[in-house]
Amino acid sequence: MTKQDWRRERRVRTVDTEGNPADVIVGLVETPGHGYEAALRVDGGPGVLLPLYPGADLLAAVRQTIEDGYRASAH
């Protein structure tokens, strides 16, 4: 993905797996022929398009992973 203007950015401050501060950014990027699409990037890393079409199940996978974490922490 080339350098793009992000619109409607939302930034969540968190820490990486080593405990260092990190920002997770979600927003919209303009893609040729597709208009604006949802994307995500961590700190200054490359952005990735979020597959939100039916059957992609990204949001379900995130939810299930969070639930797994709660269950694992509760032992």
C-alpha positions, -999 to +999 in steps of 0.1 A: +000+000+000+014+034-009+015+064+014-021+075+018-041+101+036-060+086+064-094+100+073-114+097+104-085+083+123-090+068+157-060+061+178-058+038+208-028+040+231-017+006+244+016-014+249+032-039+226+040-075+237+073-063+253+056-036+273+066-006+251+040+021+243+023+016+210-006+032+191-031+012+171-047+034+145-079+026+126-093+048+099-104+051+063-080+051+033-089+059-003-081+029-026-082+031-064-115+020-077-130+011-043-135+045-027-127+045+011-120+013+029-113+006+066-077+001+075-055-005+105-018+002+114+003-001+145+026+029+152+043+039+120+040+005+104+023-002+071-015+000+069-036-031+062-071-031+048-096-046+071-116-074+054-151-065+064-170-083+036-194-111+046-174-143+055-141-125+063-149-128+100-122-105+112-143-089+139-155-123+150-119-135+153-109-105+174-139-110+197-131-147+201-095-140+208-104-115+235-129-140+250-101-166+250-079-142+269-105-136+295-111-174+300-073-181+301-068-153+327-097-167+349-083-202+352 
